[in-house]
């Protein structure tokens, strides 16, 4: 199947634009001359100053328009859709965090399910060319068989966050079937990089190692993660955006991962080398909601789009650590 190349004439609406992936995707598109409408509620799940720093960079582009908006508020979101008339919608807004969902479950229902319902309803009536939305590797639960394939069963989530992402996939399929809406879900695998989320382990580890504070290492470091550099992720999203599903119903899901899991203890060793400081490790048991391993099978992605994430972990972490030292001084 021929791949449609990026089209700078198409207007793109990105939700969660002040978030980690949303920021990098918007910056990538703006550099190409694409008109981007970004929305974000700028919540305080982590320090909003980092979100403001991302937005400050995006606002330097004349083709960028920002609206402070919460996707769980239908009337507010409806006004944004009516004013912007987007050709492509990329929904990256969501309440993130596996462990946080155990303590604050209602936030996940309101944003990840209620908010996504609002997105689908507005896409139903405005009929954009394509809706791309963030799912997660967490939908696979504690699978023992690897790598994780998009054809695997995903009906045993071990966190509410994972359950909301699986729900998004089901909702998108239903809307695609009922209302001829083109939808593609992307299961992200442990995305990392500059301007990342401070609640992610690699970010927290870097901060604490540089400060000389101990780091909490769960399950004695015996966990595996398929770390995916953010530039690989945004390149994939850009490819997917312009190429809606050619199936009926027009709903597909792809894994976005590096296809190369690393043991947590080995990951820490690489991070120590990049920082130039040894970590003081505090070993703790596995936490509720955590999974033992993630490992992305990206054959479907490669066959469809001719691309597979490939940034080496050491190279990606070096870029992140250099950014961290510059940003935080």
C-alpha positions as CSV (number, residue, x, y, z in Angstrom):
1,X,0.0,0.0,0.0
2,X,1.4,3.4,-1.0
3,X,2.3,5.7,1.8
4,X,0.8,9.2,1.7
5,X,3.5,11.8,2.5
6,X,3.0,14.6,5.0
7,X,0.7,17.3,3.8
8,X,1.4,20.8,5.2
9,X,-2.0,22.0,4.1
10,X,-3.8,19.9,6.6
11,X,-4.7,21.6,9.9
12,X,-3.8,19.5,12.9
13,X,-5.4,19.6,16.4
14,X,-3.2,18.2,19.1
15,X,-4.7,17.6,22.6
16,X,-2.2,17.5,25.5
17,X,0.1,19.8,23.5
18,X,1.9,21.0,26.5
19,X,2.6,17.4,27.5
20,X,5.8,15.5,26.7
21,X,4.8,13.8,23.4
22,X,2.4,16.5,22.4
23,X,5.1,19.1,22.6
24,X,7.6,17.2,20.6
25,X,5.0,16.3,17.9
26,X,3.8,19.9,17.6
27,X,7.4,21.1,17.3
28,X,8.1,18.6,14.6
29,X,5.0,19.6,12.6
30,X,5.5,23.4,13.1
31,X,9.1,23.1,11.8
32,X,7.6,21.7,8.6
33,X,5.1,24.6,8.3
34,X,2.0,22.7,9.4
35,X,-0.8,24.7,11.1
36,X,-1.2,23.4,14.6
37,X,-4.0,24.0,17.1
38,X,-2.9,22.9,20.5
39,X,-5.0,22.4,23.6
40,X,-4.1,21.5,27.2
41,X,-5.6,22.0,30.6
42,X,-2.1,22.6,32.1
43,X,-3.0,20.6,35.2
44,X,-0.7,20.2,38.2
45,X,0.0,16.4,38.0
46,X,3.6,17.5,37.8
47,X,5.2,21.0,38.0
48,X,3.3,23.2,35.4
49,X,6.5,25.2,34.8
50,X,7.8,22.5,32.5
51,X,4.6,22.6,30.5
52,X,5.0,26.4,30.3
53,X,8.5,26.0,29.0
54,X,7.3,23.7,26.3
55,X,4.5,26.1,25.3
56,X,6.9,29.0,25.2
57,X,8.9,27.2,22.5
58,X,5.8,26.4,20.5
59,X,4.4,29.9,20.7
60,X,7.5,31.2,18.8
61,X,5.8,29.8,15.6
62,X,3.2,31.9,13.8
63,X,1.4,28.8,12.7
64,X,0.7,27.7,16.3
65,X,-2.5,28.5,18.2
66,X,-3.0,27.5,21.8
67,X,-6.3,27.2,23.7
68,X,-6.4,26.3,27.4
69,X,-9.0,23.6,27.4
70,X,-9.9,20.4,29.3
71,X,-11.1,17.6,27.0
72,X,-13.5,16.5,29.7
73,X,-15.5,19.8,29.3
74,X,-17.6,19.2,26.2
75,X,-18.9,22.7,25.6
76,X,-15.4,24.2,25.8
77,X,-13.9,21.5,23.5
78,X,-16.8,21.9,21.1
79,X,-15.9,25.6,20.6
80,X,-12.3,24.7,19.8
81,X,-13.4,22.2,17.1
82,X,-15.9,24.7,15.6
83,X,-13.3,27.5,15.5
84,X,-10.3,25.4,14.2
85,X,-12.1,22.9,11.9
86,X,-9.1,20.4,12.1
87,X,-8.3,18.0,9.3
88,X,-6.4,15.7,11.6
89,X,-7.0,15.2,15.4
90,X,-4.2,13.7,17.5
91,X,-5.5,13.0,21.0
92,X,-2.6,12.8,23.5
93,X,-4.4,14.4,26.4
94,X,-5.0,12.0,29.3
95,X,-4.4,11.6,33.0
96,X,-1.1,9.7,33.0
97,X,0.5,7.5,35.6
98,X,-0.1,3.9,36.6
99,X,0.4,4.2,40.3
100,X,-1.4,7.6,40.5
101,X,-4.5,5.9,39.1
102,X,-4.7,3.7,42.3
103,X,-5.0,6.8,44.5
104,X,-7.0,9.1,42.2
105,X,-9.3,6.8,40.0
106,X,-12.0,9.4,39.2
107,X,-9.5,11.6,37.4
108,X,-8.8,8.8,35.0
109,X,-12.5,8.1,34.3
110,X,-13.2,11.8,33.7
111,X,-10.3,12.5,31.4
112,X,-9.3,9.3,29.8
113,X,-12.8,7.9,29.2
114,X,-15.1,10.9,29.4
115,X,-12.7,13.2,27.6
116,X,-12.1,10.7,24.9
117,X,-15.8,10.2,24.5
118,X,-16.0,14.0,23.9
119,X,-13.3,13.8,21.2
120,X,-15.1,10.9,19.4
121,X,-18.4,12.8,19.5
122,X,-16.9,15.9,18.0
123,X,-15.0,13.9,15.4
124,X,-18.3,12.2,14.6
125,X,-19.9,15.5,13.6
126,X,-16.9,17.4,12.2
127,X,-15.6,14.4,10.2
128,X,-11.8,15.0,10.2
129,X,-9.6,13.1,7.8
130,X,-8.1,11.0,10.6
131,X,-8.2,10.6,14.4
132,X,-5.0,9.3,16.0
133,X,-5.1,8.7,19.7
134,X,-2.6,7.5,22.4
135,X,-3.1,4.1,23.8
136,X,-0.4,2.4,26.0
137,X,1.7,-0.8,26.3
138,X,0.0,-1.2,29.7
139,X,-3.0,-2.7,28.0
140,X,-1.0,-6.0,27.7
141,X,-1.1,-6.4,31.5
142,X,1.3,-9.0,32.9
143,X,1.8,-11.1,29.8
144,X,4.4,-13.8,30.0
145,X,4.7,-14.4,26.3
146,X,6.9,-11.8,24.4
147,X,7.1,-9.8,22.3
148,X,3.7,-8.2,22.7
149,X,1.7,-8.3,19.4
150,X,-1.3,-6.1,18.5
151,X,-3.1,-9.4,17.9
152,X,-2.6,-10.5,21.5
153,X,-5.5,-10.5,23.9
154,X,-5.6,-7.4,26.1
155,X,-8.5,-8.1,28.4
156,X,-6.5,-8.4,31.7
157,X,-5.3,-4.9,32.7
158,X,-3.6,-4.6,36.1
159,X,-4.2,-0.9,36.6
160,X,-7.1,1.5,36.1
161,X,-4.9,3.5,33.7
162,X,-4.5,0.5,31.5
163,X,-8.2,-0.2,31.7
164,X,-9.0,3.3,30.4
165,X,-6.6,2.9,27.5
166,X,-8.2,-0.4,26.5
167,X,-11.6,1.2,26.8
168,X,-10.4,3.9,24.4
169,X,-9.5,1.3,21.8
170,X,-12.9,-0.3,22.1
171,X,-14.7,3.1,21.9
172,X,-12.7,4.1,18.8
173,X,-13.6,0.8,17.1
174,X,-17.3,1.3,17.8
175,X,-17.3,4.8,16.5
176,X,-15.4,3.8,13.4
177,X,-18.0,1.0,12.8
178,X,-21.1,3.1,13.5
179,X,-20.1,6.5,12.1
180,X,-17.4,5.8,9.4
181,X,-14.7,7.5,11.5
182,X,-11.0,6.7,10.6
183,X,-9.2,6.0,13.9
184,X,-5.7,4.7,14.7
185,X,-4.6,3.9,18.2
186,X,-0.9,3.9,19.2
187,X,0.3,1.8,22.0
188,X,3.4,3.7,23.3
189,X,6.1,1.8,25.1
190,X,8.0,3.8,27.8
191,X,8.8,7.0,25.9
192,X,11.7,9.0,27.1
193,X,13.7,12.0,26.0
194,X,14.3,15.8,26.5
195,X,11.4,17.7,28.2
196,X,10.1,14.4,29.5
197,X,7.7,13.8,32.3
198,X,9.2,14.2,35.8
199,X,7.2,11.3,37.2
200,X,8.9,8.8,34.8
201,X,11.6,6.6,36.3
202,X,14.4,7.7,34.0
203,X,13.7,11.4,34.8
204,X,13.4,10.8,38.6
205,X,16.5,8.7,38.6
206,X,18.5,11.4,36.8
207,X,17.4,14.0,39.2
208,X,18.2,12.0,42.3
209,X,21.5,10.6,41.1
210,X,22.7,14.2,40.3
211,X,21.5,15.4,43.7
212,X,23.2,12.5,45.4
213,X,19.9,11.1,46.7
214,X,19.0,7.4,46.7
215,X,16.8,5.9,44.0
216,X,14.0,3.4,44.6
217,X,14.6,0.3,42.4
218,X,11.6,-2.0,42.4
219,X,11.7,-5.8,42.2
220,X,15.5,-5.6,42.8
221,X,16.0,-4.2,39.3
222,X,14.5,-7.4,37.7
223,X,12.0,-5.7,35.4
224,X,12.2,-5.2,31.7
225,X,11.1,-2.1,29.7
226,X,11.1,-1.4,26.0
227,X,12.4,2.2,26.1
228,X,11.4,4.3,23.0
229,X,13.1,7.6,22.2
230,X,10.6,10.4,21.7
231,X,11.9,11.4,18.2
232,X,11.1,7.9,17.0
233,X,7.7,8.2,18.5
234,X,6.9,11.6,16.8
235,X,8.2,10.3,13.4
236,X,5.9,7.4,13.7
237,X,2.9,9.5,14.7
238,X,3.5,11.8,11.7
239,X,3.6,8.9,9.3
240,X,0.4,7.5,10.8
241,X,-1.5,10.8,10.8
242,X,-1.5,11.1,7.0
243,X,-2.3,7.5,6.4
244,X,-5.7,6.5,7.8
245,X,-6.7,2.8,7.9
246,X,-7.6,1.2,4.6
247,X,-9.8,-1.4,6.3
248,X,-13.5,-1.6,7.3
249,X,-14.2,-0.6,10.0
250,X,-11.5,2.0,9.6
251,X,-9.9,1.3,13.0
252,X,-6.4,0.0,13.6
253,X,-3.9,-0.2,16.5
254,X,-0.1,-0.3,16.4
255,X,2.7,-0.8,18.8
256,X,5.2,2.0,19.0
257,X,8.3,0.5,20.7
258,X,12.0,-0.1,20.2
259,X,11.6,-3.9,20.0
260,X,14.5,-4.1,22.4
261,X,13.7,-4.4,26.1
262,X,16.3,-3.6,28.8
263,X,16.5,-5.0,32.3
264,X,16.0,-2.2,34.8
265,X,19.4,-2.8,36.5
266,X,21.1,-2.6,33.1
267,X,19.2,0.6,32.2
268,X,20.4,2.2,35.5
269,X,24.0,1.2,34.6
270,X,23.7,3.0,31.3
271,X,22.2,6.1,32.9
272,X,25.1,6.1,35.5
273,X,27.6,6.2,32.6
274,X,25.7,9.0,30.9
275,X,25.6,11.1,34.1
276,X,29.1,10.1,35.3
277,X,27.9,9.3,38.8
278,X,27.1,6.0,40.5
279,X,23.6,5.6,41.9
280,X,22.8,4.9,45.5
281,X,20.1,2.2,45.1
282,X,17.4,1.3,47.5
283,X,15.8,-2.0,46.5
284,X,12.1,-2.4,47.0
285,X,9.4,-5.0,46.0
286,X,7.2,-4.7,42.9
287,X,4.6,-2.0,43.2
288,X,0.8,-2.6,42.7
289,X,-0.2,-1.9,39.1
290,X,3.4,-2.4,37.8
291,X,4.1,-5.1,35.1
292,X,7.2,-7.2,35.0
293,X,8.0,-6.6,31.3
294,X,7.1,-4.8,28.1
295,X,8.4,-5.8,24.7
296,X,6.9,-4.4,21.5
297,X,6.4,-6.4,18.4
298,X,6.5,-3.7,15.7
299,X,6.3,-5.9,12.6
300,X,2.8,-4.6,11.8
301,X,4.0,-1.0,12.0
302,X,7.0,-1.8,9.8
303,X,5.0,-3.6,7.2
304,X,2.5,-0.8,6.9
305,X,4.7,2.2,7.1
306,X,8.2,1.0,6.4
307,X,9.6,2.4,9.7
308,X,10.5,1.0,13.0
309,X,11.9,2.9,16.1
310,X,15.6,2.2,16.4
311,X,17.4,4.8,18.6
312,X,20.0,3.1,20.8
313,X,19.2,3.5,24.5
314,X,22.7,4.9,25.3
315,X,22.4,7.5,22.6
316,X,18.9,8.5,23.7
317,X,19.8,8.7,27.3
318,X,22.8,10.8,26.5
319,X,20.6,13.4,24.7
320,X,18.2,13.4,27.7
321,X,21.0,13.8,30.3
322,X,22.6,16.6,28.3
323,X,19.2,18.4,28.1
324,X,18.6,17.9,31.8
325,X,21.9,19.4,32.9
326,X,21.3,22.4,30.7
327,X,17.7,22.9,31.6
328,X,18.2,22.6,35.4
329,X,21.7,23.9,35.5
